Amino acid sequence: MSAKSFVRDKTMTGTSNFFSTSRLTSEDSTDFLPWSEEYNLGIRSVDHDHHILFDVVNNFERSVRKNESIVIVSSTFKALETYVNEHFAREEKHMANAKYPGAIAHRKLHRNLKQDLEGFKRDFLETPEEFDSEEFLGFLGEWLKDHILKEDMAYVSHVKGLE
């Protein structure tokens, strides 16, 4: 679904709590990006962060699908951006404390995602009616799953137990 469909409703409806699942209705019974136990690293703070990131992505998808206002979708972008920054800082601190040898390369992946998110957000804010939310969600969902299962799993043995 592109932003064109949700731009029709430009009402300023305020903000929602995008970390809450209380907004779910029966039509929301399946998540765009479902959580799976395979994403658990066994590092409590990182696993918690990953759950929240999945929730934010799912809430963004629901906002678009429900044709919520630009203000709502924009605040979801902000929530995602904020939480990504917080999560990456925590994760990078764990890697530094563990002297993980792949920390520099991992930080570069984080930096690249932050730049990509900034680009998507800029595109949305400049021309929301042309924003391709399917492309964004597809990119973000695949990035998160791939990053957790490959890149994050690679540092687990170095970090686990130091938390």
Biotite code that builds the C-alpha atoms (Angstrom):
import biotite.structure as struc

atoms = struc.array([
    struc.Atom([0.000, 0.000, 0.000], chain_id="A", res_id=1, res_name="MET", atom_name="CA", element="C"),
    struc.Atom([1.427, 3.376, -0.895], chain_id="A", res_id=2, res_name="SER", atom_name="CA", element="C"),
    struc.Atom([1.127, 6.565, 1.080], chain_id="A", res_id=3, res_name="ALA", atom_name="CA", element="C"),
    struc.Atom([-1.359, 7.794, -1.528], chain_id="A", res_id=4, res_name="LYS", atom_name="CA", element="C"),
    struc.Atom([-4.162, 5.896, 0.144], chain_id="A", res_id=5, res_name="SER", atom_name="CA", element="C"),
    struc.Atom([-3.561, 7.254, 3.636], chain_id="A", res_id=6, res_name="PHE", atom_name="CA", element="C"),
    struc.Atom([-2.828, 10.815, 2.576], chain_id="A", res_id=7, res_name="VAL", atom_name="CA", element="C"),
    struc.Atom([-6.505, 11.250, 1.751], chain_id="A", res_id=8, res_name="ARG", atom_name="CA", element="C"),
    struc.Atom([-7.144, 11.562, 5.482], chain_id="A", res_id=9, res_name="ASP", atom_name="CA", element="C"),
    struc.Atom([-5.095, 14.610, 6.450], chain_id="A", res_id=10, res_name="LYS", atom_name="CA", element="C"),
    struc.Atom([-6.891, 15.238, 9.713], chain_id="A", res_id=11, res_name="THR", atom_name="CA", element="C"),
    struc.Atom([-4.724, 16.033, 12.681], chain_id="A", res_id=12, res_name="MET", atom_name="CA", element="C"),
    struc.Atom([-5.801, 13.239, 14.992], chain_id="A", res_id=13, res_name="THR", atom_name="CA", element="C"),
    struc.Atom([-3.069, 13.577, 17.576], chain_id="A", res_id=14, res_name="GLY", atom_name="CA", element="C"),
    struc.Atom([-0.608, 10.930, 18.596], chain_id="A", res_id=15, res_name="THR", atom_name="CA", element="C"),
    struc.Atom([-0.972, 7.305, 19.570], chain_id="A", res_id=16, res_name="SER", atom_name="CA", element="C"),
    struc.Atom([1.147, 5.046, 21.690], chain_id="A", res_id=17, res_name="ASN", atom_name="CA", element="C"),
    struc.Atom([2.934, 3.009, 19.057], chain_id="A", res_id=18, res_name="PHE", atom_name="CA", element="C"),
    struc.Atom([4.518, 0.690, 21.594], chain_id="A", res_id=19, res_name="PHE", atom_name="CA", element="C"),
    struc.Atom([1.145, -0.546, 22.769], chain_id="A", res_id=20, res_name="SER", atom_name="CA", element="C"),
    struc.Atom([-0.721, -3.449, 21.272], chain_id="A", res_id=21, res_name="THR", atom_name="CA", element="C"),
    struc.Atom([-3.955, -2.227, 22.818], chain_id="A", res_id=22, res_name="SER", atom_name="CA", element="C"),
    struc.Atom([-4.824, -0.614, 19.467], chain_id="A", res_id=23, res_name="ARG", atom_name="CA", element="C"),
    struc.Atom([-5.310, -4.032, 17.934], chain_id="A", res_id=24, res_name="LEU", atom_name="CA", element="C"),
    struc.Atom([-8.726, -5.059, 16.744], chain_id="A", res_id=25, res_name="THR", atom_name="CA", element="C"),
    struc.Atom([-9.943, -8.358, 15.345], chain_id="A", res_id=26, res_name="SER", atom_name="CA", element="C"),
    struc.Atom([-8.857, -7.299, 11.850], chain_id="A", res_id=27, res_name="GLU", atom_name="CA", element="C"),
    struc.Atom([-5.308, -6.849, 13.208], chain_id="A", res_id=28, res_name="ASP", atom_name="CA", element="C"),
    struc.Atom([-4.901, -10.436, 14.354], chain_id="A", res_id=29, res_name="SER", atom_name="CA", element="C"),
    struc.Atom([-1.800, -10.990, 12.238], chain_id="A", res_id=30, res_name="THR", atom_name="CA", element="C"),
    struc.Atom([1.293, -8.856, 12.326], chain_id="A", res_id=31, res_name="ASP", atom_name="CA", element="C"),
    struc.Atom([3.089, -7.724, 9.207], chain_id="A", res_id=32, res_name="PHE", atom_name="CA", element="C"),
    struc.Atom([6.348, -8.713, 10.901], chain_id="A", res_id=33, res_name="LEU", atom_name="CA", element="C"),
    struc.Atom([5.574, -11.568, 13.309], chain_id="A", res_id=34, res_name="PRO", atom_name="CA", element="C"),
    struc.Atom([7.955, -12.297, 16.158], chain_id="A", res_id=35, res_name="TRP", atom_name="CA", element="C"),
    struc.Atom([9.544, -15.726, 16.249], chain_id="A", res_id=36, res_name="SER", atom_name="CA", element="C"),
    struc.Atom([11.546, -17.357, 19.026], chain_id="A", res_id=37, res_name="GLU", atom_name="CA", element="C"),
    struc.Atom([14.395, -17.788, 16.532], chain_id="A", res_id=38, res_name="GLU", atom_name="CA", element="C"),
    struc.Atom([15.082, -14.042, 16.973], chain_id="A", res_id=39, res_name="TYR", atom_name="CA", element="C"),
    struc.Atom([15.868, -14.448, 20.686], chain_id="A", res_id=40, res_name="ASN", atom_name="CA", element="C"),
    struc.Atom([19.565, -13.963, 21.364], chain_id="A", res_id=41, res_name="LEU", atom_name="CA", element="C"),
    struc.Atom([19.392, -14.809, 25.047], chain_id="A", res_id=42, res_name="GLY", atom_name="CA", element="C"),
    struc.Atom([20.516, -11.298, 25.998], chain_id="A", res_id=43, res_name="ILE", atom_name="CA", element="C"),
    struc.Atom([17.572, -9.832, 27.886], chain_id="A", res_id=44, res_name="ARG", atom_name="CA", element="C"),
    struc.Atom([18.016, -6.134, 27.036], chain_id="A", res_id=45, res_name="SER", atom_name="CA", element="C"),
    struc.Atom([18.693, -6.795, 23.344], chain_id="A", res_id=46, res_name="VAL", atom_name="CA", element="C"),
    struc.Atom([15.803, -9.254, 23.019], chain_id="A", res_id=47, res_name="ASP", atom_name="CA", element="C"),
    struc.Atom([13.513, -6.689, 24.659], chain_id="A", res_id=48, res_name="HIS", atom_name="CA", element="C"),
    struc.Atom([14.699, -4.041, 22.203], chain_id="A", res_id=49, res_name="ASP", atom_name="CA", element="C"),
    struc.Atom([14.098, -6.359, 19.259], chain_id="A", res_id=50, res_name="HIS", atom_name="CA", element="C"),
    struc.Atom([10.530, -7.052, 20.441], chain_id="A", res_id=51, res_name="HIS", atom_name="CA", element="C"),
    struc.Atom([9.876, -3.313, 20.611], chain_id="A", res_id=52, res_name="ILE", atom_name="CA", element="C"),
    struc.Atom([11.375, -2.738, 17.153], chain_id="A", res_id=53, res_name="LEU", atom_name="CA", element="C"),
    struc.Atom([9.060, -5.410, 15.727], chain_id="A", res_id=54, res_name="PHE", atom_name="CA", element="C"),
    struc.Atom([6.130, -3.695, 17.488], chain_id="A", res_id=55, res_name="ASP", atom_name="CA", element="C"),
    struc.Atom([7.063, -0.304, 16.041], chain_id="A", res_id=56, res_name="VAL", atom_name="CA", element="C"),
    struc.Atom([7.322, -1.733, 12.511], chain_id="A", res_id=57, res_name="VAL", atom_name="CA", element="C"),
    struc.Atom([3.971, -3.506, 12.944], chain_id="A", res_id=58, res_name="ASN", atom_name="CA", element="C"),
    struc.Atom([2.367, -0.324, 14.256], chain_id="A", res_id=59, res_name="ASN", atom_name="CA", element="C"),
    struc.Atom([3.727, 1.620, 11.274], chain_id="A", res_id=60, res_name="PHE", atom_name="CA", element="C"),
    struc.Atom([2.190, -0.953, 8.923], chain_id="A", res_id=61, res_name="GLU", atom_name="CA", element="C"),
    struc.Atom([-1.153, -0.789, 10.767], chain_id="A", res_id=62, res_name="ARG", atom_name="CA", element="C"),
    struc.Atom([-1.122, 3.019, 10.620], chain_id="A", res_id=63, res_name="SER", atom_name="CA", element="C"),
    struc.Atom([-0.635, 2.934, 6.861], chain_id="A", res_id=64, res_name="VAL", atom_name="CA", element="C"),
    struc.Atom([-3.175, 0.139, 6.338], chain_id="A", res_id=65, res_name="ARG", atom_name="CA", element="C"),
    struc.Atom([-5.795, 1.983, 8.405], chain_id="A", res_id=66, res_name="LYS", atom_name="CA", element="C"),
    struc.Atom([-5.206, 5.198, 6.433], chain_id="A", res_id=67, res_name="ASN", atom_name="CA", element="C"),
    struc.Atom([-4.255, 7.103, 9.566], chain_id="A", res_id=68, res_name="GLU", atom_name="CA", element="C"),
    struc.Atom([-3.207, 10.714, 9.229], chain_id="A", res_id=69, res_name="SER", atom_name="CA", element="C"),
    struc.Atom([0.202, 11.917, 8.122], chain_id="A", res_id=70, res_name="ILE", atom_name="CA", element="C"),
    struc.Atom([0.805, 13.144, 11.681], chain_id="A", res_id=71, res_name="VAL", atom_name="CA", element="C"),
    struc.Atom([0.295, 9.636, 13.062], chain_id="A", res_id=72, res_name="ILE", atom_name="CA", element="C"),
    struc.Atom([2.542, 8.029, 10.453], chain_id="A", res_id=73, res_name="VAL", atom_name="CA", element="C"),
    struc.Atom([5.186, 10.738, 10.986], chain_id="A", res_id=74, res_name="SER", atom_name="CA", element="C"),
    struc.Atom([5.192, 10.093, 14.719], chain_id="A", res_id=75, res_name="SER", atom_name="CA", element="C"),
    struc.Atom([5.691, 6.391, 14.023], chain_id="A", res_id=76, res_name="THR", atom_name="CA", element="C"),
    struc.Atom([8.732, 7.264, 11.921], chain_id="A", res_id=77, res_name="PHE", atom_name="CA", element="C"),
    struc.Atom([10.033, 9.316, 14.842], chain_id="A", res_id=78, res_name="LYS", atom_name="CA", element="C"),
    struc.Atom([9.395, 6.469, 17.298], chain_id="A", res_id=79, res_name="ALA", atom_name="CA", element="C"),
    struc.Atom([11.260, 4.086, 15.024], chain_id="A", res_id=80, res_name="LEU", atom_name="CA", element="C"),
    struc.Atom([14.170, 6.478, 14.601], chain_id="A", res_id=81, res_name="GLU", atom_name="CA", element="C"),
    struc.Atom([14.409, 7.128, 18.335], chain_id="A", res_id=82, res_name="THR", atom_name="CA", element="C"),
    struc.Atom([14.241, 3.493, 19.319], chain_id="A", res_id=83, res_name="TYR", atom_name="CA", element="C"),
    struc.Atom([16.731, 2.394, 16.659], chain_id="A", res_id=84, res_name="VAL", atom_name="CA", element="C"),
    struc.Atom([19.220, 4.931, 18.040], chain_id="A", res_id=85, res_name="ASN", atom_name="CA", element="C"),
    struc.Atom([18.661, 3.784, 21.625], chain_id="A", res_id=86, res_name="GLU", atom_name="CA", element="C"),
    struc.Atom([18.894, 0.107, 20.699], chain_id="A", res_id=87, res_name="HIS", atom_name="CA", element="C"),
    struc.Atom([22.034, 0.505, 18.612], chain_id="A", res_id=88, res_name="PHE", atom_name="CA", element="C"),
    struc.Atom([23.730, 2.408, 21.433], chain_id="A", res_id=89, res_name="ALA", atom_name="CA", element="C"),
    struc.Atom([22.921, -0.386, 23.906], chain_id="A", res_id=90, res_name="ARG", atom_name="CA", element="C"),
    struc.Atom([24.012, -3.103, 21.512], chain_id="A", res_id=91, res_name="GLU", atom_name="CA", element="C"),
    struc.Atom([27.258, -1.317, 20.646], chain_id="A", res_id=92, res_name="GLU", atom_name="CA", element="C"),
    struc.Atom([28.018, -0.831, 24.345], chain_id="A", res_id=93, res_name="LYS", atom_name="CA", element="C"),
    struc.Atom([27.617, -4.586, 24.906], chain_id="A", res_id=94, res_name="HIS", atom_name="CA", element="C"),
    struc.Atom([29.981, -5.297, 22.026], chain_id="A", res_id=95, res_name="MET", atom_name="CA", element="C"),
    struc.Atom([32.569, -2.793, 23.284], chain_id="A", res_id=96, res_name="ALA", atom_name="CA", element="C"),
    struc.Atom([32.422, -4.212, 26.816], chain_id="A", res_id=97, res_name="ASN", atom_name="CA", element="C"),
    struc.Atom([32.947, -7.713, 25.402], chain_id="A", res_id=98, res_name="ALA", atom_name="CA", element="C"),
    struc.Atom([35.703, -6.514, 23.072], chain_id="A", res_id=99, res_name="LYS", atom_name="CA", element="C"),
    struc.Atom([33.804, -8.143, 20.206], chain_id="A", res_id=100, res_name="TYR", atom_name="CA", element="C"),
    struc.Atom([36.202, -8.275, 17.212], chain_id="A", res_id=101, res_name="PRO", atom_name="CA", element="C"),
    struc.Atom([33.419, -7.543, 14.721], chain_id="A", res_id=102, res_name="GLY", atom_name="CA", element="C"),
    struc.Atom([32.205, -4.412, 16.532], chain_id="A", res_id=103, res_name="ALA", atom_name="CA", element="C"),
    struc.Atom([33.507, -1.915, 13.958], chain_id="A", res_id=104, res_name="ILE", atom_name="CA", element="C"),
    struc.Atom([31.832, -3.688, 11.045], chain_id="A", res_id=105, res_name="ALA", atom_name="CA", element="C"),
    struc.Atom([28.636, -4.066, 13.080], chain_id="A", res_id=106, res_name="HIS", atom_name="CA", element="C"),
    struc.Atom([28.587, -0.338, 13.906], chain_id="A", res_id=107, res_name="ARG", atom_name="CA", element="C"),
    struc.Atom([28.949, 0.402, 10.198], chain_id="A", res_id=108, res_name="LYS", atom_name="CA", element="C"),
    struc.Atom([25.830, -1.691, 9.472], chain_id="A", res_id=109, res_name="LEU", atom_name="CA", element="C"),
    struc.Atom([23.979, 0.298, 12.132], chain_id="A", res_id=110, res_name="HIS", atom_name="CA", element="C"),
    struc.Atom([25.165, 3.599, 10.661], chain_id="A", res_id=111, res_name="ARG", atom_name="CA", element="C"),
    struc.Atom([24.045, 2.498, 7.195], chain_id="A", res_id=112, res_name="ASN", atom_name="CA", element="C"),
    struc.Atom([20.561, 1.620, 8.435], chain_id="A", res_id=113, res_name="LEU", atom_name="CA", element="C"),
    struc.Atom([20.246, 4.965, 10.216], chain_id="A", res_id=114, res_name="LYS", atom_name="CA", element="C"),
    struc.Atom([21.146, 6.721, 6.965], chain_id="A", res_id=115, res_name="GLN", atom_name="CA", element="C"),
    struc.Atom([18.618, 4.621, 5.056], chain_id="A", res_id=116, res_name="ASP", atom_name="CA", element="C"),
    struc.Atom([15.912, 5.438, 7.622], chain_id="A", res_id=117, res_name="LEU", atom_name="CA", element="C"),
    struc.Atom([16.729, 9.141, 7.345], chain_id="A", res_id=118, res_name="GLU", atom_name="CA", element="C"),
    struc.Atom([16.346, 8.885, 3.565], chain_id="A", res_id=119, res_name="GLY", atom_name="CA", element="C"),
    struc.Atom([12.994, 7.111, 3.804], chain_id="A", res_id=120, res_name="PHE", atom_name="CA", element="C"),
    struc.Atom([11.761, 9.631, 6.377], chain_id="A", res_id=121, res_name="LYS", atom_name="CA", element="C"),
    struc.Atom([12.894, 12.553, 4.209], chain_id="A", res_id=122, res_name="ARG", atom_name="CA", element="C"),
    struc.Atom([11.098, 11.039, 1.193], chain_id="A", res_id=123, res_name="ASP", atom_name="CA", element="C"),
    struc.Atom([7.935, 10.614, 3.246], chain_id="A", res_id=124, res_name="PHE", atom_name="CA", element="C"),
    struc.Atom([7.994, 14.144, 4.645], chain_id="A", res_id=125, res_name="LEU", atom_name="CA", element="C"),
    struc.Atom([8.737, 15.733, 1.253], chain_id="A", res_id=126, res_name="GLU", atom_name="CA", element="C"),
    struc.Atom([6.087, 13.864, -0.745], chain_id="A", res_id=127, res_name="THR", atom_name="CA", element="C"),
    struc.Atom([3.915, 11.644, 1.455], chain_id="A", res_id=128, res_name="PRO", atom_name="CA", element="C"),
    struc.Atom([1.490, 11.020, -1.406], chain_id="A", res_id=129, res_name="GLU", atom_name="CA", element="C"),
    struc.Atom([4.292, 9.359, -3.396], chain_id="A", res_id=130, res_name="GLU", atom_name="CA", element="C"),
    struc.Atom([5.916, 7.456, -0.538], chain_id="A", res_id=131, res_name="PHE", atom_name="CA", element="C"),
    struc.Atom([6.134, 3.730, -1.213], chain_id="A", res_id=132, res_name="ASP", atom_name="CA", element="C"),
    struc.Atom([5.310, 2.251, 2.189], chain_id="A", res_id=133, res_name="SER", atom_name="CA", element="C"),
    struc.Atom([5.425, -1.308, 0.824], chain_id="A", res_id=134, res_name="GLU", atom_name="CA", element="C"),
    struc.Atom([9.015, -0.785, -0.292], chain_id="A", res_id=135, res_name="GLU", atom_name="CA", element="C"),
    struc.Atom([9.926, 0.759, 3.054], chain_id="A", res_id=136, res_name="PHE", atom_name="CA", element="C"),
    struc.Atom([8.268, -1.965, 5.108], chain_id="A", res_id=137, res_name="LEU", atom_name="CA", element="C"),
    struc.Atom([9.727, -4.717, 2.934], chain_id="A", res_id=138, res_name="GLY", atom_name="CA", element="C"),
    struc.Atom([13.206, -3.243, 3.266], chain_id="A", res_id=139, res_name="PHE", atom_name="CA", element="C"),
    struc.Atom([12.925, -2.706, 7.019], chain_id="A", res_id=140, res_name="LEU", atom_name="CA", element="C"),
    struc.Atom([11.386, -6.104, 7.761], chain_id="A", res_id=141, res_name="GLY", atom_name="CA", element="C"),
    struc.Atom([14.016, -7.968, 5.768], chain_id="A", res_id=142, res_name="GLU", atom_name="CA", element="C"),
    struc.Atom([16.824, -5.872, 7.232], chain_id="A", res_id=143, res_name="TRP", atom_name="CA", element="C"),
    struc.Atom([15.706, -6.546, 10.817], chain_id="A", res_id=144, res_name="LEU", atom_name="CA", element="C"),
    struc.Atom([15.250, -10.282, 10.357], chain_id="A", res_id=145, res_name="LYS", atom_name="CA", element="C"),
    struc.Atom([18.509, -10.713, 8.451], chain_id="A", res_id=146, res_name="ASP", atom_name="CA", element="C"),
    struc.Atom([20.459, -8.503, 10.858], chain_id="A", res_id=147, res_name="HIS", atom_name="CA", element="C"),
    struc.Atom([19.243, -10.325, 13.960], chain_id="A", res_id=148, res_name="ILE", atom_name="CA", element="C"),
    struc.Atom([19.698, -13.822, 12.550], chain_id="A", res_id=149, res_name="LEU", atom_name="CA", element="C"),
    struc.Atom([23.135, -13.206, 11.049], chain_id="A", res_id=150, res_name="LYS", atom_name="CA", element="C"),
    struc.Atom([24.895, -10.165, 12.449], chain_id="A", res_id=151, res_name="GLU", atom_name="CA", element="C"),
    struc.Atom([23.502, -10.127, 15.980], chain_id="A", res_id=152, res_name="ASP", atom_name="CA", element="C"),
    struc.Atom([23.771, -13.896, 16.401], chain_id="A", res_id=153, res_name="MET", atom_name="CA", element="C"),
    struc.Atom([27.471, -13.576, 15.533], chain_id="A", res_id=154, res_name="ALA", atom_name="CA", element="C"),
    struc.Atom([28.251, -11.549, 18.667], chain_id="A", res_id=155, res_name="TYR", atom_name="CA", element="C"),
    struc.Atom([26.125, -13.524, 21.128], chain_id="A", res_id=156, res_name="VAL", atom_name="CA", element="C"),
    struc.Atom([28.913, -15.833, 22.318], chain_id="A", res_id=157, res_name="SER", atom_name="CA", element="C"),
    struc.Atom([31.102, -12.800, 23.030], chain_id="A", res_id=158, res_name="HIS", atom_name="CA", element="C"),
    struc.Atom([28.467, -10.767, 24.862], chain_id="A", res_id=159, res_name="VAL", atom_name="CA", element="C"),
    struc.Atom([26.242, -13.321, 26.609], chain_id="A", res_id=160, res_name="LYS", atom_name="CA", element="C"),
    struc.Atom([26.806, -13.363, 30.339], chain_id="A", res_id=161, res_name="GLY", atom_name="CA", element="C"),
    struc.Atom([28.348, -9.886, 30.466], chain_id="A", res_id=162, res_name="LEU", atom_name="CA", element="C"),
    struc.Atom([24.980, -8.148, 30.680], chain_id="A", res_id=163, res_name="GLU", atom_name="CA", element="C"),
])
